[in-house]
Amino acid sequence: MKTDQLRNRVIGYFVCTTVVISILYSVTSFLFAYNVEDNFFYALLKDEQVVVEKQLAQGNLPDPRLEFIRFYPNEDTLPRTVRLSWLNDPTSAEVSDGNGLHYHFLSLTPGFLVAEVSDHLIVRKFREGMLYFLFVMLAIAISIAVVMALASYSVAKRLLKPLDSLMAIIETAPVERLPSGFAHKFKNDEIGTFAMTLEAALKRIRSFVTREQNFTRDVSHELRTPVTISQGAITLLKQTNLDEQQLKLMCRIENAQHQIEQSLQALLALAREDHETKGTSKLLKLVEQSILQQYQYLKNPEIDIDVVINRECEVPIEPMSLLILLNNLIGNAFKYTEQGCVSIRYCAPVLTITDTGKGISSELHPHVLEAGTKGTDSEGLGRGLNIVKRLCEQLDIGFVLDSTRDGTQISLTF
């Protein structure tokens, strides 16, 4: 979030808080005035109660001291509005009628004291004036809040200027060249500490990226050469006179050589940010090629391999990436299927590879796509499906794995 947005939010919160507090204060003041007035009349009635009860005890006719307070001996003699209010709610002590009269009353034993206070309602008489006064005070409070907000904006802008500079350094830095040596430009305060921490983190990231780039280049250069040389040696060796046993061993070495080359290509493809993903591939051709390369892993020659793909079918993925995916998935299907069949079908845009193996255990299933996850009977390193998942993410291919005790099905959506 930019610092301008942060400043605007702080100022907005400040102004809103001031307005809300002012409104609450105004409403509270208004209610307080009404409450004071009501309690004042109630206190007058309580004072008259003492006088009236003393007069009743002496057998005299009660005569309240205040002219607007009258004594009524029973409910039948009460003004109609007061009587109806008391009958509906014996705990009530205040009522108004529709003619502008307002009563406060107090129940005695016996009788009632009733004060008709219409001419003494100070708050109600000055209600408009009070509202106007509170409105003016609210306007003044808002004006002060706006002025303080503008002043706060200026102060915040000056205080956050170093943060703006830090953000500019980060935003303008190219991805391939992370910034360095900027922390000393900032004062030794909170932002300066943050800049030092950020520079140290970027240094570590830069070092890590450099190591990864060097590793990728080294692998590409140092391993491709011996792989190419050994492949040439294998080709020449196969042309010599070899007996049947030697020829079988040579085929196994050659298959392992292909596997090393494919693994190398897969790892380099994942490591390269500019890995080429555009292009199209003849799906059936690559599926057949993958089956031949992975056939050595088929545990039982009696297992059926069912391929249902149109010969002219193409998918929008370049051949090498697609072959890496197929080799990992078909190789797994061959390795873990002991009987039944392996089915490879394409119904645009979904390719499914289904086997009749024993499936992935419930313990491994939640973590099967994580690097290093493998079953107890696995001879691999547990990275194949992780590579497939990462390649699918890089190539924007939908990947779904469904495994039960009856087998495993992988779906790729192109």
KELOLUM-893582 format. One line per 4 residues: number of its first residue (from 0); their letters; for each residue z negated, y, x negated of C-alpha. Coordinates in Angstrom, 1 decimal. Layout:
<recs>
NUM = a = Z/Y/X  ...
</recs>
This chain:
<recs>
0 = mktd = 0.0/0.0/0.0  0.9/3.4/-1.4  -1.9/5.9/-2.1  -0.3/8.4/0.5
4 = qlrn = -0.9/5.8/3.2  -4.4/5.2/1.9  -5.2/8.9/2.0  -3.7/9.4/5.5
8 = rvig = -5.8/6.5/6.8  -9.0/7.8/5.3  -8.3/11.3/6.8  -7.4/9.8/10.1
12 = yfvc = -10.6/7.7/10.2  -12.6/10.8/9.3  -11.0/13.0/12.0  -11.3/10.2/14.7
16 = ttvv = -14.9/9.6/13.8  -15.7/13.3/14.1  -14.0/13.5/17.5  -15.7/10.4/18.8
20 = isil = -19.1/11.5/17.6  -18.6/15.0/19.2  -17.6/13.5/22.5  -20.5/11.1/22.5
24 = ysvt = -22.8/14.0/21.7  -21.4/16.1/24.5  -21.7/13.3/27.1  -25.3/12.6/25.9
28 = sflf = -26.2/16.2/26.1  -24.9/16.4/29.6  -26.7/13.3/30.7  -29.9/14.5/29.0
32 = aynv = -29.8/17.8/31.0  -29.5/15.9/34.3  -32.3/13.6/33.3  -34.6/16.5/32.3
36 = ednf = -34.0/18.2/35.6  -34.7/15.0/37.6  -37.9/14.3/35.7  -39.0/17.9/36.3
40 = fyal = -38.7/17.5/40.1  -40.5/14.1/39.9  -43.3/15.7/37.9  -43.7/18.4/40.6
44 = lkde = -43.9/15.7/43.3  -46.6/13.8/41.3  -48.6/17.0/41.0  -48.3/17.6/44.8
48 = qvvv = -49.3/14.0/45.4  -52.7/14.7/44.0  -53.2/17.7/46.2  -51.9/16.0/49.4
52 = ekql = -54.0/12.8/48.9  -57.1/15.0/48.4  -56.4/16.8/51.6  -55.8/13.6/53.5
56 = aqgn = -59.1/12.2/52.2  -60.9/15.3/53.6  -59.2/14.8/57.0  -57.1/17.9/56.7
60 = lpdp = -53.5/18.3/57.5  -51.5/18.1/54.2  -50.1/21.4/53.1  -48.0/21.2/49.8
64 = rlef = -48.3/24.3/47.6  -44.6/24.6/46.9  -42.5/25.8/49.8  -39.6/23.5/49.2
68 = irfy = -41.8/20.4/49.3  -42.9/19.0/52.7  -45.1/16.2/53.8  -43.8/13.7/56.4
72 = pned = -46.5/11.3/57.9  -44.1/8.4/58.5  -40.5/7.2/58.0  -39.5/8.2/61.5
76 = tlpr = -40.1/11.8/60.8  -38.1/11.8/57.6  -34.7/13.7/57.4  -32.0/11.2/58.4
80 = tvrl = -30.4/11.1/54.9  -33.7/10.4/53.2  -34.7/7.8/55.8  -31.5/5.9/55.4
84 = swln = -31.7/6.0/51.7  -35.3/4.7/51.7  -34.5/2.0/54.2  -31.6/0.7/52.1
88 = dpts = -33.6/0.9/48.8  -37.4/1.5/49.0  -37.4/2.2/45.2  -34.9/5.1/45.5
92 = aevs = -36.2/8.6/44.8  -33.2/10.9/45.1  -30.4/11.3/47.6  -27.7/13.9/48.6
96 = dgng = -26.1/14.3/52.0  -22.6/15.6/52.7  -23.7/19.1/53.5  -24.7/20.1/50.0
100 = lhyh = -28.4/19.2/50.4  -30.2/17.3/47.7  -33.5/15.6/48.1  -36.2/14.2/45.8
104 = flsl = -38.8/12.2/47.6  -42.0/10.2/46.8  -43.5/7.5/48.9  -47.3/7.9/49.6
108 = tpgf = -49.9/5.8/51.4  -49.4/6.9/54.1  -46.5/9.3/54.4  -43.8/10.8/52.2
112 = lvae = -43.4/13.9/50.0  -39.9/15.3/50.2  -38.5/18.1/48.1  -35.3/19.8/49.2
116 = vsdh = -34.1/21.1/45.8  -30.6/22.3/46.6  -31.5/25.8/45.6  -33.2/24.7/42.4
120 = livr = -30.5/22.5/40.8  -30.0/24.5/37.6  -27.9/22.0/35.8  -25.5/21.5/38.7
124 = kfre = -25.2/25.3/39.2  -24.3/25.8/35.6  -22.3/22.5/35.2  -19.0/24.3/34.7
128 = gmly = -20.5/26.6/32.2  -22.1/23.7/30.3  -18.8/21.8/30.3  -17.0/24.9/29.0
132 = flfv = -19.7/25.3/26.3  -19.5/21.6/25.3  -15.7/21.8/25.2  -15.8/24.9/23.0
136 = mlai = -18.3/23.1/20.7  -16.0/20.0/20.7  -13.0/22.2/19.7  -15.1/23.9/16.9
140 = aisi = -16.2/20.4/15.7  -12.6/19.2/15.6  -11.4/22.3/13.9  -14.1/21.9/11.2
144 = avvm = -13.1/18.2/10.9  -9.4/19.1/10.4  -10.3/21.7/7.8  -12.6/19.3/6.0
148 = alas = -9.9/16.6/6.3  -7.3/18.9/4.7  -9.8/19.8/1.9  -10.5/16.1/1.5
152 = ysva = -6.8/15.3/1.3  -6.5/17.8/-1.5  -9.5/16.4/-3.3  -8.3/12.8/-2.7
156 = krll = -4.8/13.6/-4.0  -6.3/15.0/-7.2  -8.6/12.1/-7.6  -6.0/9.4/-6.8
160 = kpld = -3.3/11.0/-9.0  -4.0/8.5/-11.8  -3.6/5.7/-9.3  -0.2/7.1/-8.3
164 = slma = 0.8/7.2/-12.0  -0.4/3.6/-12.4  1.6/2.5/-9.4  4.7/4.3/-10.7
168 = iiet = 4.5/2.5/-14.0  4.3/-0.9/-12.2  7.0/-0.1/-9.6  9.6/1.2/-12.0
172 = apve = 9.1/-1.6/-14.6  11.9/-4.1/-14.6  11.0/-7.7/-13.8  12.2/-9.0/-17.1
176 = rlps = 10.2/-6.5/-19.1  6.6/-6.1/-17.9  5.0/-2.8/-18.9  2.5/-2.6/-21.8
180 = gfah = 0.4/0.0/-23.6  -0.3/2.2/-20.6  -4.1/1.7/-20.2  -5.0/4.3/-22.8
184 = kfkn = -3.3/7.0/-20.7  -6.1/6.9/-18.1  -9.7/8.2/-18.3  -12.6/5.9/-18.8
188 = deig = -13.5/5.6/-15.1  -12.9/3.0/-12.3  -9.1/3.5/-12.4  -9.1/3.4/-16.2
192 = tfam = -11.0/0.1/-16.0  -8.5/-1.2/-13.5  -5.6/-0.2/-15.7  -7.1/-2.0/-18.7
196 = tlea = -7.7/-5.2/-16.6  -4.1/-5.0/-15.2  -2.6/-4.5/-18.7  -4.5/-7.5/-20.0
200 = alkr = -3.3/-9.6/-17.0  0.3/-8.5/-17.5  0.0/-9.3/-21.2  -1.1/-12.9/-20.3
204 = irsf = 1.8/-13.2/-17.8  4.3/-11.8/-20.3  3.1/-14.3/-22.9  3.3/-17.2/-20.4
208 = vtre = 6.8/-16.2/-19.3  7.9/-16.0/-22.9  6.5/-19.4/-23.6  8.2/-20.9/-20.6
212 = qnft = 11.5/-19.2/-21.5  11.3/-20.5/-25.1  10.4/-24.0/-23.9  13.4/-24.1/-21.6
216 = rdvs = 15.7/-22.9/-24.3  14.2/-25.4/-26.8  14.5/-28.3/-24.4  18.0/-27.4/-23.6
220 = helr = 19.0/-27.1/-27.2  16.9/-29.7/-29.0  17.1/-32.5/-26.5  20.7/-32.2/-25.3
224 = tpvt = 22.0/-32.8/-28.9  20.2/-36.2/-29.5  21.0/-37.3/-25.9  24.7/-36.6/-26.5
228 = isqg = 24.6/-38.4/-29.9  22.8/-41.4/-28.5  25.2/-41.6/-25.6  28.1/-41.6/-28.0
232 = aitl = 26.5/-44.3/-30.1  25.9/-46.5/-27.0  29.6/-46.1/-26.1  30.7/-47.2/-29.5
236 = lkqt = 28.3/-50.0/-29.7  29.5/-51.4/-26.4  33.0/-51.7/-27.9  31.7/-54.1/-30.6
240 = nlde = 31.3/-57.8/-30.2  28.1/-58.3/-28.2  26.9/-61.5/-26.6  25.9/-61.6/-22.9
244 = qqlk = 22.2/-61.0/-23.6  22.9/-58.0/-25.9  25.3/-56.6/-23.4  22.6/-56.7/-20.7
248 = lmcr = 20.2/-54.9/-23.0  22.8/-52.4/-23.8  23.4/-51.7/-20.1  19.7/-51.2/-19.6
252 = iena = 19.7/-48.7/-22.5  22.7/-46.9/-21.1  21.0/-46.6/-17.7  17.9/-45.3/-19.3
256 = qhqi = 20.0/-42.8/-21.1  21.5/-41.6/-17.9  18.1/-41.3/-16.4  16.9/-39.2/-19.3
260 = eqsl = 19.9/-36.9/-19.0  19.4/-36.5/-15.2  15.7/-35.8/-15.6  16.5/-33.2/-18.3
264 = qall = 19.1/-31.6/-16.0  16.6/-31.6/-13.1  13.9/-29.9/-15.1  16.2/-27.3/-16.6
268 = alar = 17.7/-26.6/-13.1  14.2/-25.9/-11.8  13.2/-23.8/-14.8  16.3/-21.5/-14.7
272 = edhe = 16.0/-18.6/-12.3  19.8/-18.1/-12.3  20.5/-21.7/-11.6  23.9/-22.0/-9.8
276 = tkgt = 23.5/-23.2/-6.3  26.8/-22.3/-4.7  29.6/-24.7/-4.2  30.4/-27.8/-2.1
280 = skll = 30.2/-31.5/-2.8  31.9/-34.6/-1.4  28.8/-36.3/0.0  30.0/-39.9/0.1
284 = klve = 31.3/-39.8/-3.5  28.0/-38.6/-4.8  26.0/-41.1/-2.6  28.1/-44.0/-4.1
288 = qsil = 27.6/-42.6/-7.6  23.9/-42.4/-7.1  23.7/-45.9/-5.7  25.5/-47.3/-8.8
292 = qqyq = 23.2/-45.4/-11.1  20.0/-46.5/-9.3  21.1/-50.0/-8.5  19.1/-51.4/-11.4
296 = ylkn = 15.9/-50.4/-9.4  16.8/-52.6/-6.4  14.1/-55.2/-6.4  16.0/-57.7/-4.2
300 = peid = 19.8/-58.1/-4.4  19.7/-59.5/-0.8  18.6/-56.1/0.5  21.3/-54.5/2.7
304 = idvv = 22.6/-51.0/1.7  24.0/-49.4/4.9  26.0/-46.2/4.2  27.4/-44.3/7.2
308 = inre = 29.1/-41.2/5.9  32.6/-39.8/6.6  34.7/-39.9/3.5  35.8/-36.3/4.0
312 = cevp = 32.4/-35.0/4.7  31.3/-32.0/2.4  27.9/-30.3/2.1  27.4/-26.7/0.8
316 = iepm = 25.6/-27.7/-2.4  27.0/-28.0/-5.9  27.4/-31.6/-7.2  24.8/-31.7/-10.0
320 = slli = 21.9/-30.5/-7.8  22.8/-32.8/-5.0  23.1/-35.8/-7.4  19.6/-35.0/-8.7
324 = llnn = 18.2/-35.1/-5.2  20.0/-38.3/-4.3  19.0/-40.1/-7.5  15.3/-39.4/-6.8
328 = lign = 15.4/-40.3/-3.2  17.7/-43.3/-3.4  15.9/-44.5/-6.5  12.6/-44.4/-4.6
332 = afky = 14.1/-46.3/-1.7  15.3/-49.0/-4.0  12.1/-49.3/-6.0  9.8/-49.7/-3.0
336 = teqg = 11.9/-51.8/-0.7  11.4/-55.6/-1.1  13.2/-56.8/2.0  15.2/-55.4/4.9
340 = cvsi = 17.6/-52.6/4.2  18.2/-49.1/2.9  20.1/-46.9/5.3  21.9/-43.7/4.2
344 = ryca = 23.4/-41.8/7.1  24.8/-38.3/7.6  25.1/-36.6/11.0  25.8/-32.9/10.3
348 = pvlt = 23.9/-31.1/9.1  21.2/-33.8/8.5  21.3/-36.5/5.8  18.7/-39.3/6.3
352 = itdt = 17.6/-41.9/3.8  15.6/-44.7/5.4  14.0/-47.8/3.8  12.0/-50.7/5.1
356 = gkgi = 9.3/-50.7/2.4  5.6/-50.7/3.1  5.5/-46.9/3.3  3.2/-44.3/1.8
360 = ssel = -0.5/-45.0/2.2  -2.5/-42.7/4.5  -4.7/-41.6/1.5  -1.6/-40.4/-0.5
364 = hphv = 0.4/-39.0/2.4  -1.2/-35.5/2.5  -0.7/-35.1/-1.3  2.6/-37.0/-1.8
368 = leag = 4.6/-33.9/-2.6  2.1/-32.7/-5.2  2.9/-33.3/-8.9  1.2/-36.3/-10.4
372 = tkgt = 0.6/-38.1/-7.0  1.5/-41.8/-7.1  0.4/-45.1/-5.8  -1.4/-47.8/-7.7
376 = dseg = 1.8/-49.9/-7.9  4.0/-47.0/-9.1  5.5/-47.2/-12.5  6.6/-43.6/-12.6
380 = lgrg = 4.7/-40.3/-13.3  4.4/-39.2/-9.6  6.7/-36.2/-10.1  9.9/-37.3/-8.3
384 = lniv = 9.1/-36.1/-4.8  7.6/-32.9/-6.2  10.9/-32.2/-8.1  12.8/-32.9/-4.8
388 = krlc = 10.6/-30.6/-2.9  11.0/-27.8/-5.4  14.7/-28.2/-5.6  15.0/-28.1/-1.8
392 = eqld = 13.0/-24.9/-1.7  15.3/-23.4/-4.4  18.5/-24.6/-2.7  17.2/-23.7/0.8
396 = igfv = 17.5/-27.3/2.1  15.2/-28.5/4.9  13.1/-31.4/3.7  11.1/-33.7/6.0
400 = ldst = 9.2/-36.9/5.0  8.1/-39.4/7.6  6.4/-42.6/6.4  4.7/-45.4/8.3
404 = rdgt = 3.8/-49.0/7.5  7.4/-50.0/8.6  9.1/-47.8/6.0  9.9/-44.2/4.9
408 = qisl = 12.5/-41.8/6.1  13.6/-38.7/4.2  15.6/-36.0/6.1  17.6/-33.3/4.3
412 = tf = 19.0/-30.5/6.4  21.8/-28.6/4.7
</recs>
